[in-house]
Amino acid sequence: MNNQLPYYVRLCAKLLTLFLIGWIAYLGNTIIVPIYFSILLAILLLPLANFLERLKIPQGIADMTAVFSAVLIIVILIYFLSTQISSFVTDMPSIKEHMAQHYAALRHWINQKFNVSFTQQTIFIRNTTKQLTSSGGEYIGQTFSSVTETFVLTVMVGIYTFLILFYRHLIRKFLLAVFKEEHQDGVNEVLLETKSMVRNYMMGLLIEMAIIAIANSIILLCLGIKYAIFLGIFIAILNLVPYVGIITGILFAVLVTLTTSSNMNDILWIIVSLGIVHLVDSNILMPRIVGSKVKINALCAITGVLLGGSLMGIAGVFLALPTLAILKIVFDRVDELKPWGILLGDEFHTNKKATTQNKIKGLLHKLTVKKQPTP
């Protein structure tokens, strides 16, 4: 019956469905986000939970141990970053001194290049300061609210992850029972491939983040930058956001260096060295370590990151790429949705690379045949 409907009716129905899904995600992000993070974390911890169960440990204790180990690692990372931030606050007098030097140099440059007097600059700064002071209470309230929400989110993710691991067999049985018997093989294939893709993707990201954090920290230490380890880890975490995170991380490192150093050559070396690390990461590490079979093109990835951020905030930014990858797996196995899978994919570059490799192999084969002596 659906095939008898006009195309524009079916298209409107699909667009309306997408709108309703986005609206539900926007309204219910406080519930959806922790559950979504818990599903991804449960898939990542599943091999550890299965290993503990094979050691004859009861399922409940095995699942709780796996979740506790993940939470412990997160707590250690947060503690390390908090100690670095506290040392940053301790050096506030030195930071103010460097900021005063850069501020004086900037005012002198503006006066020379744009002919803006020091009095006009002072009036502008005072007006801006008054506006910031008037809204400062609101910003402090938002910051306190964000910290509280992060703590609640962490607790809820831990609880949800344990429950998803504990009831994973029941959830799988439910998903298979929802569809007709003739579709169960396809549903089982989608579940297995999604589980494998998410696990490989997240493990690859963790390994990549560790390598990038070590490389950034070593480079910044060699350059003599203060808070080198903190900046290296923080930039590696921001690098998880596709295409946008590395730019934000480099800008943050530049700003911190401006407040702690009066040597402008450090800024140039930071931009060049971190840019080289990013090029090595995007062209060598990412394809080989993350190595997901599902390729998402840059246009859809950037659009998905922006859309996820607008719907769910910073959590949506990190969840955008796994969501697109899962959607592509589903789209590729539903005939009516295969065009959307083609739109999300990056098969053009894959096919182009395969064609180039075949040409090189053919050329090498011809050269080998020519070099063989004739009997």
N, C-alpha and C positions, 0 to 999 in steps of 0.2 A: 504493500500500500504506500510506503514511503517513496518508492521509485515512481509512482504515478503522480505525485505532487510536483508542481512546477519547481524549477531549479531555484528561483528566487525565494520561494517559500522555505525550501530546505536550507538555503544559505542564511535566511533571517533566523531560522530556528537555531542554527549552529552559533550565529553571532549572539543571539539572546542567551544561549547556554553559557558561552564564554563570559558574557557580561554578568550573569548571575553568579558564576563561580568567582569572578573577581570581586564582586560586591560582598559575597559571603566571606571571602578571604580578608577583605578590608575590615568588615565588622567583627569577625571572630578571630582576628589575628592573635589575641591574647590566649586563646585556647588552641588554635591550630599550630602556632609556632612551637611551643614546647612539645606537642605531640609529634610534629614533623622532625624536630631535632632528635627526639627520643627514638623514632623509627630508624633514622640514619645511624645513631649511636648503637642501637641494638643490633643492626646488621653488622656493624664493625666489630662488636664484641661477641658475635655468635660463635666464631671459631674457638675463642677462649672458653666460652661456656660449654661447648660440646666437648672440648678437651678435658675439662674438669669433670664432666659427667662420665666420660670414659674411664676416669680414675675411680669410679664407684662412689663419687660424691653425690649426695642428693641434689636434685635439680634446683630446688629453692636456694640451697647454700651455694651451689655453683654459680647461679645467676647473680646472686647478691655479691659474691666475691668478684665477679667480672665487673659489675657496676662500681663497686667500691674501688677497685684498682684504677678505673678510668677517672672517677671523682678525685682520687688521691693525686693523680698526675696533674689534673686541672688546678687543684688547690696549690700544689707546689709551684706551678707556673705563675699563678696569681700572686703568691707570696713573694716570689723572686721579683716580679715586676713592681710590686708595691714597695719593696725595699729600695729598688732603683729610683722610684718616684720620690721616696722620702729623702734620699740623698740629694736628689735634684732640688727639693725644697730647702734643704739645709744650706745649699750653695746660693741661696737667693741674693745675699749682698753682692757677691761677685757677679751674678747675672745682671743685677741692676746697674753695676758699674759698666759692664760691656754694653748694655742697652743704651746707657747715657752717651757713650762714645759713638755708637752707630746713629743715635738720634741726632747728635750735634752734626755729624758728617752729612746726614740726610737733609737736615734743614739748610745747611750751607749749599748743598747741591741744588736743592729746589730754588733757593734764592738766586743762584747764578744762572740756572738753565731756564727758569720760568718767570724770573723777576717778581717773585712773591716775597714780600718783606717778612722779617721775623715777627713783627707785630700781627700781621694778618694770619700767619701760621699759628701763633699763640691763641688768637681769638677762635679760629676754627677748631683747634684741639680742645679748648675749654668747652665749647658748645657740644662737641662730640662726647666729652667726658660727662657732661650733665645728663645727656640722653642715656648713656650707659648706666649711670648711677641710678636714674629713675626706674630703669627696668632691671636693675641688679637683683632685687628680691625675687622677681619672677624667674630669672636665670638660675638662681640658687635653688629655688623650689623645684625647677625642672631637673636640675642635676641630682638633687636628693631623691626625687621620684625615680630617675633613671637607675641610680644605684640600688634602690629598693626593688625595682622591677627585675634587675639583673640577678639579685640574690634569690628572689622568688622563682625566677625562671630556672636557675640552676637546681634548686630543690625539686621543682616539678619535673624537670628533665630526668633527674636521677630516679624519681619514683616511677614515672612513665616507662623508662627504659627497663627497669626491673620487671614491671608488669607485662610489658611486651615480650620480653624474653621468657617469662614464666608461662605465658599463655600463647606462645608462638605456634604450637601445633593446633590449638583450637582456632586461631586466626586463619591459618592456612586452610584448614578444613572448611571454614566458613566461606572463604574466597572461592574455593572450588565448588562448593554447593550452590553459590549464587547463580552460576552459569549452567547452561544445559550440558548434558553429558557429552554431546558431540564436540563441545568447545573446551572441555576440560584439559585436553592435551595442549591446546594453544595457551590456555590460562596458566597451566603449570610451566610451560616454556617461558612465558613472560615473567613469572615470579622468579624462576631460577636465574634468568638472564639479568633481571633487575637487581637481584641480590648480589650476583657476581659483579655487575657493573658498579654498584654503589660501594661495595667493599673495596674493589680495586681502585676506584676513584679516590675514596677517602684515605686509604693506606698510602696511595701515591702522593696525595697532597701533604700528608703528615711527613713522609720522607723528604719530599721536596722542600717543605717549610723548614725542616731541620737543617738541610744542606744550605739553603739560602741564609738562614740565621747564622750559621757558623761562618760562611763566607763573608757576609756583611760585617759581622763582629770582628773578624780578623783584619779586614781592610780598614775599618774605622780605628781599630787599635793601632795599626801600623801608621795611620795618618795622625795619631795622637789626639783623636777626638774624645772629649769627655762623654761619659755615659755610652760608650761604644757598644757594650753588650746589650744594654737596654734598647738602644736604637736598632741594633741588628735584629733582635728578636721582634721588636714592634714592626719594623718594615717587613719582615718575613710573614707576620700575621696579616698585615694589610695586603700583601702580595696575593693572598687567597682570593681577593676580589678581582675578577678578570679585568684587565686593561686599565682600570682606574686606580686600583690599589697601589701599584708601584709609583705612580705619579704623586699620589697623596703621601706615600711614605718618604719619598725623596724630598718633597717640600717640607714635611715635618722635620726631617733631619737637618735641612738647611736652616730652618727657623731656630731649632735648638742650638745649632752651632753658632749662629749669629749672637745668641744670648750668652755663649760661654767662651767665645774666641774673638779676638780683634783682627785676626789674620784672614783676609778675604780670599787668599789662595786655597784655604781649606774648603771653601764653598765650591770652588771649581773642581777640586779633586774629588769631593763627595759626589757631585753630579756625574762626573766622568766614570768613576769607579763603580758606583751603584748602577749606572746605565749599562756598563759592560756586563755586570753580573746579571742584570735583567735580560740582556740579549742572549747570554749563554743559557739562562734558565728557559726562556721561551722557545729557543731553537734546538736545544740539546736535552736539557733535563725534563721539561714538560712532556715532549713526545715519547721519551724512553721510560721515564719513571711512572708518570701517571698512566700513559699508554692505554687509555680507554678505547674500546672498540667503537663506541658511539662518538662521532665527531659532530660538533655543533659549530656552525659557521659564525664568524665574528659579528655579523649584523644582528643575527638572532640572539647571540650571547649578550651583546651590549644592550639591546632592547629589553631582553629578559631581566638583566641586572637593574636597569632603570625602572622597569615596571614592578619588579619585586620590592625595590626600595620605596616606591611610592605607595604600595599596598601594605607592606609589613615593616617598613623601616629598615634598620641596619640588618635585622635578621633575614629579611627578604633578599637582601643583596647576596648573602652567603648561600641562601637556599635556591637561588635562581638557576644556577647551572645544573645541579643534580635534578631539579624538576624538569628542565628542558630535556635532559638525557633520558629520564624515565618516560616522558611523553613521546620522545622519538621511538623508543622501543615499542610502545603501545601502538603508535601510528603506523609503524612498519608492518604490523601484523593484522591490521584491520583494513580491508580493501577500500572502504569509503574514506579512510583517513590517510591513505598512503601519500597523496599529494602534500599534505601537511608535514609528513615525515621527510619528503624530499626538500621542502622549504627549510626545515630546521637543519638538515644535514650539510656536510661539507664534502660530498662525493666528487665534486668537480676537481678539487685539488688532489683527492685520493686517486681518481682515475688518471689525472694528468701525470702524477708521480709514477703510477704503475706503467703508463705508456712510455714514459722516459726510461724507466728501468728495463722494459722489454726491448726498447731500441738499443740500449747499451749492451744488453745480453746478445742481441742479434748481431751487432757489430763485432763484438768479441768472438762470437762463434764463426763469423766469416773470416776474421783474421786468423783464427786457429786453423780453419780448414785450408786457407791459402799457404800456411807455413808447413803443413804436413807434406812430406816428400811423396811424389807419385811413384807407384810400384813399377 
